[in-house]
Amino acid sequence: MSFIWPPMLLSLALIPIGLLFYRALGGRRRRLLAARGGPGFAQGAAHGPAGLRGRIPALLVLCGLVVMSVALARPQAVVDLPRQEGTVILAFDVSGSMAATDLAPTRMAAAKAAATDFVEREPSSVTIGVVAFSDSGVSVQPPTNDQATVLAAIDRLAPQRGTSLGQGILASLKAIAVEEAGPWVDYYTTQTPTPTPTPTPVPAGTHAPAVIVLLSDGENNESPDPLTVAQTAADQGVRIYTVGIGSAAGTTVDLNGFEVFTQLDEATLQQIAQVTGGAYYGADDAQQLRSIYDNLDTQLVIQPQLTEITSIFAGVSVLMLLAGALTSLMWLGRMP
C-alpha cells in the first residue's frame, strides 16, 4: 500500500497528544467527583465488566481516529479489477495512390477523417492500434486506450510506395497477437525461435474481442495474395471490416513523375470482408464505422490496477467513531 499524500500521516502524532489530554481531563473529573463524594467516582473506578465496558467506547473512538488519519493520506493499493476489453486495429493503406484527389482533399485525408471520428467515439475499454502498410506492413502504434496517442499516430501517416493488402493484414494480426500475449514476445534473442504453429481453423467471429478495420482503395500490386491472408485471419476467428477510400470512376495521380490511373477496387475489399465475416463500408457511409463496436464482443479480463482506497478507510473510521459515540451514550450516559 502507498499514499498519495504521505505527509498527512504526521497527523497520527496528534492522537497520543489527544489521548494524554483526554486522560488528564478524566483524572480531573474523577478528582472532582471524589472530592464531592459523588457516585460517579465509584462507578468510574470500579473493576470488572463495568470498568472494561467503560473503556470500549474510548477504544472505538481511538481506532476511528487512527483510521481517519490514514484516510487523510489517501491510501492506494493494487487491486484486481474486472473490466470489459476489446481490441481494434486500424490498418491504413499508405501507398502512393492514397494521394489521389478523387475524395476531397485526398484519399489519405478522407481515411484519416473517418478513423479519427471512429477513435473519438470509442469507449476507453477498447484498445486501438494503428498499422500502416504499403509494400510492407508495420505497427506504428501498439494497441492503447490513450486516444490522444492513437490520433497522433494517425496524423503522422503519409502516402509512400506500392500496395500490399496482405502485408497490412499480417501486420495487424501480429499486433493483435502482441497485445494478447504481452510485449515480451517482441524481445531480442539469439536463440532459434520456436516455429509458430498453423492455427486450427475456427468459425468466423470466434476471435470476437479483436477486429481489424482496413482503410484502403483496394488496389493491390504486391504479394502476398490478400484473399489468402484474409483466410488466415478467418482461420484465427478475426473479422476484417474494410473501408473503401476512393471513387469507382478513379483519377490520375502523379507518382514520382509518372502519371498513374487509380480507382477504388470495391470487389477485393468486399471479398476480404466476406471471407472473414466482417463488413464493407464505402467512404460515403464511413460514419457507420462506429457500429463496429456494437458487433465487437468484448471479453471480461481481470487487470491489476493501482486504485485509491481512501473511501474504504474513511467509511471504516466514521463507523468506528459513531460506534464509540453510541456505546458511550448508552453505557455511560455521556459522549466519550
C-alpha positions as CSV (number, residue, x, y, z in Angstrom):
1,M,0.0,0.0,0.0
2,S,1.2,3.5,-0.8
3,F,-0.1,7.0,-0.2
4,I,-0.8,10.0,-2.4
5,W,-0.4,12.5,0.4
6,P,2.1,10.7,2.8
7,P,2.8,13.9,4.9
8,M,-0.8,13.6,6.3
9,L,0.4,10.5,8.2
10,L,2.0,13.0,10.6
11,S,-1.5,13.6,11.9
12,L,-1.1,10.3,13.7
13,A,1.3,12.0,16.1
14,L,-1.6,14.2,17.3
15,I,-3.5,11.1,18.6
16,P,-1.2,10.4,21.5
17,I,-1.3,14.1,22.5
18,G,-5.1,14.0,22.4
19,L,-5.1,10.8,24.4
20,L,-2.9,12.3,27.1
21,F,-5.2,15.4,27.2
22,Y,-8.3,13.1,27.4
23,R,-6.8,11.2,30.3
24,A,-5.9,14.4,32.1
25,L,-9.5,15.6,31.8
26,G,-10.7,12.2,33.1
27,G,-8.4,12.4,36.1
28,R,-9.6,15.9,36.9
29,R,-13.2,14.7,36.7
30,R,-12.5,11.8,39.0
31,R,-10.8,14.0,41.5
32,L,-13.7,16.4,41.5
33,L,-16.2,13.5,42.0
34,A,-14.0,12.1,44.8
35,A,-13.9,15.5,46.5
36,R,-17.7,15.8,46.3
37,G,-18.2,12.1,47.2
38,G,-20.3,11.6,44.1
39,P,-21.4,8.1,43.0
40,G,-19.8,8.6,39.6
41,F,-16.4,8.1,41.1
42,A,-17.2,4.7,42.4
43,Q,-18.6,3.6,39.1
44,G,-15.7,5.0,37.1
45,A,-13.1,3.4,39.3
46,A,-14.8,0.0,39.5
47,H,-13.0,-3.0,38.2
48,G,-14.6,-5.9,36.3
49,P,-17.1,-5.9,33.5
50,A,-18.4,-2.4,34.2
51,G,-14.9,-0.9,34.1
52,L,-14.0,-2.8,30.9
53,R,-17.2,-1.8,29.2
54,G,-16.4,1.8,30.1
55,R,-13.2,1.6,28.1
56,I,-14.7,0.2,24.9
57,P,-16.2,3.5,23.7
58,A,-12.9,5.3,24.1
59,L,-11.1,2.4,22.3
60,L,-13.5,2.6,19.4
61,V,-13.0,6.4,19.1
62,L,-9.2,6.0,19.3
63,C,-9.2,3.4,16.5
64,G,-11.6,5.5,14.4
65,L,-9.2,8.5,14.7
66,V,-6.2,6.3,13.7
67,V,-8.0,5.0,10.6
68,M,-9.2,8.6,9.8
69,S,-5.6,9.8,9.9
70,V,-4.6,7.1,7.4
71,A,-7.5,8.1,5.2
72,L,-6.3,11.7,5.1
73,A,-3.0,10.4,3.5
74,R,-5.2,9.0,0.6
75,P,-4.0,5.4,0.6
76,Q,-3.9,3.4,-2.7
77,A,-3.3,-0.3,-3.4
78,V,-3.0,-2.6,-6.4
79,V,-6.5,-4.1,-6.8
80,D,-7.5,-6.8,-9.3
81,L,-10.4,-5.1,-11.1
82,P,-12.7,-6.8,-13.7
83,R,-13.2,-4.9,-17.0
84,Q,-14.6,-5.5,-20.4
85,E,-12.0,-5.1,-23.1
86,G,-11.8,-5.3,-26.9
87,T,-9.1,-4.6,-29.5
88,V,-9.4,-2.7,-32.8
89,I,-6.5,-2.5,-35.3
90,L,-6.8,0.4,-37.8
91,A,-4.9,-0.7,-40.8
92,F,-4.1,2.2,-43.1
93,D,-3.2,2.0,-46.8
94,V,-0.3,4.5,-47.2
95,S,0.5,3.6,-50.7
96,G,1.2,6.3,-53.3
97,S,-2.4,6.0,-54.7
98,M,-3.8,7.3,-51.4
99,A,-2.6,10.8,-52.5
100,A,-5.3,10.8,-55.2
101,T,-7.8,13.7,-55.0
102,D,-11.0,11.9,-56.1
103,L,-12.0,12.2,-52.5
104,A,-11.5,15.8,-51.2
105,P,-9.0,16.8,-50.3
106,T,-7.2,13.5,-50.8
107,R,-7.9,9.8,-50.1
108,M,-5.4,9.8,-47.2
109,A,-7.1,12.8,-45.6
110,A,-10.5,11.1,-46.0
111,A,-9.2,7.9,-44.4
112,K,-7.8,9.9,-41.5
113,A,-11.0,11.8,-41.0
114,A,-13.0,8.5,-40.9
115,A,-10.6,6.9,-38.5
116,T,-10.5,10.0,-36.2
117,D,-14.2,10.0,-36.0
118,F,-14.2,6.3,-35.1
119,V,-11.5,6.7,-32.4
120,E,-13.2,9.7,-30.7
121,R,-16.4,7.7,-30.3
122,E,-14.9,4.6,-28.8
123,P,-15.2,3.9,-25.1
124,S,-12.0,3.7,-23.0
125,S,-12.4,-0.1,-22.6
126,V,-11.5,-0.6,-26.2
127,T,-7.8,-0.5,-27.1
128,I,-6.9,0.8,-30.5
129,G,-3.8,0.1,-32.5
130,V,-2.5,1.6,-35.8
131,V,-0.9,-0.3,-38.6
132,A,0.5,1.3,-41.8
133,F,1.1,-0.7,-45.0
134,S,2.3,0.0,-48.5
135,D,4.6,-2.7,-50.0
136,S,5.2,-3.9,-46.4
137,G,3.3,-3.5,-43.1
138,V,4.4,-2.1,-39.8
139,S,2.7,-1.4,-36.5
140,V,3.1,2.4,-35.9
141,Q,1.1,2.4,-32.6
142,P,0.6,-0.7,-30.4
143,P,-3.0,-1.0,-29.1
144,T,-3.7,1.5,-26.3
145,N,-6.8,3.2,-24.8
146,D,-5.0,6.6,-24.9
147,Q,-7.0,8.3,-27.7
148,A,-4.6,11.2,-27.9
149,T,-1.7,8.8,-28.7
150,V,-3.7,7.0,-31.3
151,L,-4.8,10.2,-33.0
152,A,-1.2,11.5,-33.1
153,A,-0.1,8.3,-34.8
154,I,-2.9,8.6,-37.4
155,D,-1.9,12.2,-38.1
156,R,1.7,11.2,-38.8
157,L,0.7,8.9,-41.7
158,A,1.6,9.9,-45.3
159,P,1.4,8.2,-48.7
160,Q,4.5,6.2,-49.7
161,R,5.1,3.4,-52.2
162,G,3.1,0.4,-53.6
163,T,0.2,-1.5,-52.1
164,S,0.2,-4.9,-50.3
165,L,-3.2,-5.5,-48.6
166,G,-1.8,-8.9,-47.5
167,Q,1.1,-7.3,-45.6
168,G,-1.3,-4.9,-43.9
169,I,-3.5,-7.8,-42.7
170,L,-0.4,-9.8,-41.5
171,A,1.0,-6.8,-39.6
172,S,-2.5,-6.3,-38.0
173,L,-2.6,-10.0,-36.9
174,K,0.8,-9.6,-35.4
175,A,-0.3,-6.5,-33.5
176,I,-3.3,-8.4,-32.1
177,A,-1.0,-11.3,-31.0
178,V,1.4,-9.0,-29.3
179,E,-1.4,-7.3,-27.5
180,E,-2.9,-10.6,-26.2
181,A,0.4,-12.3,-25.4
182,G,2.2,-9.3,-23.9
183,P,5.2,-7.3,-25.0
184,W,7.7,-10.0,-24.1
185,V,7.0,-11.8,-27.4
186,D,9.0,-9.0,-29.1
187,Y,12.2,-9.1,-27.2
188,Y,15.6,-9.8,-28.9
189,T,17.2,-13.2,-28.5
190,T,19.9,-15.2,-30.3
191,Q,18.0,-18.4,-29.7
192,T,16.3,-20.1,-32.6
193,P,12.6,-19.1,-32.4
194,T,10.0,-21.8,-32.0
195,P,8.0,-22.2,-35.2
196,T,4.6,-20.6,-35.0
197,P,2.0,-23.4,-35.3
198,T,-0.5,-23.2,-38.1
199,P,-3.8,-22.1,-36.4
200,T,-6.6,-24.6,-36.4
201,P,-9.5,-23.0,-38.4
202,V,-12.3,-21.8,-36.2
203,P,-15.7,-20.3,-37.1
204,A,-15.7,-16.7,-38.3
205,G,-16.0,-14.2,-35.4
206,T,-14.7,-16.6,-32.8
207,H,-11.9,-14.2,-32.0
208,A,-14.6,-11.7,-31.2
209,P,-12.7,-9.4,-28.8
210,A,-10.4,-8.2,-31.7
211,V,-11.1,-6.9,-35.2
212,I,-9.3,-5.2,-38.0
213,V,-10.5,-2.1,-39.8
214,L,-8.8,-1.9,-43.1
215,L,-8.9,1.5,-44.8
216,S,-7.8,1.3,-48.4
217,D,-8.6,2.0,-52.1
218,G,-8.3,-1.8,-52.5
219,E,-5.8,-1.7,-55.3
220,N,-3.2,-4.5,-54.7
221,N,0.0,-4.7,-56.7
222,E,2.3,-6.6,-54.2
223,S,2.4,-10.1,-52.8
224,P,1.1,-12.0,-50.8
225,D,-2.4,-12.6,-52.2
226,P,-4.8,-10.6,-49.9
227,L,-7.6,-13.1,-50.1
228,T,-5.2,-15.9,-48.9
229,V,-4.1,-13.8,-46.0
230,A,-7.7,-12.9,-45.3
231,Q,-8.4,-16.6,-45.0
232,T,-5.6,-16.8,-42.4
233,A,-7.3,-14.1,-40.4
234,A,-10.6,-16.0,-40.7
235,D,-8.9,-19.2,-39.6
236,Q,-8.0,-17.3,-36.4
237,G,-11.5,-16.0,-36.0
238,V,-10.5,-12.4,-36.6
239,R,-13.0,-10.3,-38.5
240,I,-11.9,-7.7,-41.0
241,Y,-14.1,-4.6,-41.7
242,T,-13.0,-2.9,-44.9
243,V,-13.5,0.8,-45.7
244,G,-13.3,1.8,-49.4
245,I,-11.4,5.0,-49.8
246,G,-11.7,6.4,-53.4
247,S,-14.2,6.6,-56.2
248,A,-15.2,3.9,-58.7
249,A,-14.6,6.4,-61.6
250,G,-11.0,6.8,-60.5
251,T,-8.5,9.5,-61.2
252,T,-4.9,10.1,-62.3
253,V,-2.2,10.7,-59.7
254,D,1.4,11.8,-60.1
255,L,3.8,9.2,-58.6
256,N,7.4,10.3,-58.8
257,G,6.9,11.9,-62.2
258,F,4.7,9.1,-63.6
259,E,1.0,9.6,-64.3
260,V,-0.8,6.6,-62.9
261,F,-4.5,5.9,-63.1
262,T,-6.1,4.7,-59.9
263,Q,-9.6,3.7,-58.9
264,L,-11.4,2.1,-56.0
265,D,-11.4,-1.7,-56.1
266,E,-14.6,-2.4,-54.1
267,A,-14.7,-6.1,-55.2
268,T,-11.4,-7.0,-53.4
269,L,-12.4,-5.2,-50.3
270,Q,-15.8,-6.8,-50.2
271,Q,-14.3,-10.2,-50.7
272,I,-11.9,-9.7,-47.8
273,A,-14.7,-8.6,-45.5
274,Q,-16.9,-11.6,-46.6
275,V,-14.1,-14.2,-46.1
276,T,-13.6,-13.1,-42.5
277,G,-17.2,-12.5,-41.6
278,G,-16.8,-8.7,-41.4
279,A,-18.5,-6.0,-43.5
280,Y,-17.6,-3.5,-46.2
281,Y,-18.2,0.3,-45.9
282,G,-17.9,2.9,-48.6
283,A,-16.3,6.2,-47.9
284,D,-19.7,8.0,-48.1
285,D,-21.0,5.9,-45.2
286,A,-17.8,5.7,-43.2
287,Q,-19.7,7.3,-40.3
288,Q,-21.2,3.9,-39.8
289,L,-17.8,2.7,-38.6
290,R,-18.9,3.4,-35.0
291,S,-21.4,0.5,-35.4
292,I,-18.4,-1.8,-35.5
293,Y,-18.2,-1.5,-31.7
294,D,-21.7,-2.8,-31.5
295,N,-20.5,-6.0,-33.1
296,L,-17.3,-6.2,-31.0
297,D,-17.9,-8.8,-28.3
298,T,-15.7,-7.6,-25.5
299,Q,-14.1,-10.0,-23.1
300,L,-14.0,-9.9,-19.3
301,V,-10.5,-9.6,-18.0
302,I,-9.0,-9.2,-14.5
303,Q,-6.5,-6.4,-14.6
304,P,-4.3,-5.3,-11.7
305,Q,-4.7,-1.5,-11.2
306,L,-3.4,1.0,-8.7
307,T,-6.6,2.2,-7.1
308,E,-7.2,4.8,-4.4
309,I,-9.0,3.2,-1.4
310,T,-9.5,6.4,0.7
311,S,-13.2,5.8,0.7
312,I,-12.8,2.5,2.5
313,F,-10.7,3.9,5.2
314,A,-12.9,6.9,5.6
315,G,-16.0,4.7,5.8
316,V,-14.5,2.4,8.5
317,S,-13.3,5.4,10.5
318,V,-16.8,7.0,10.5
319,L,-18.4,3.7,11.6
320,M,-15.9,3.4,14.5
321,L,-16.5,6.9,15.6
322,L,-20.2,6.5,15.5
323,A,-20.0,3.2,17.4
324,G,-17.8,4.8,20.0
325,A,-20.3,7.7,20.4
326,L,-23.4,5.5,20.6
327,T,-21.9,3.0,23.1
328,S,-20.7,5.8,25.3
329,L,-24.2,7.4,25.4
330,M,-25.8,4.0,26.0
331,W,-23.4,2.7,28.7
332,L,-22.0,5.9,30.3
333,G,-24.7,8.4,29.6
334,R,-22.2,10.8,28.0
335,M,-20.1,11.4,25.0
336,P,-16.6,9.8,25.2
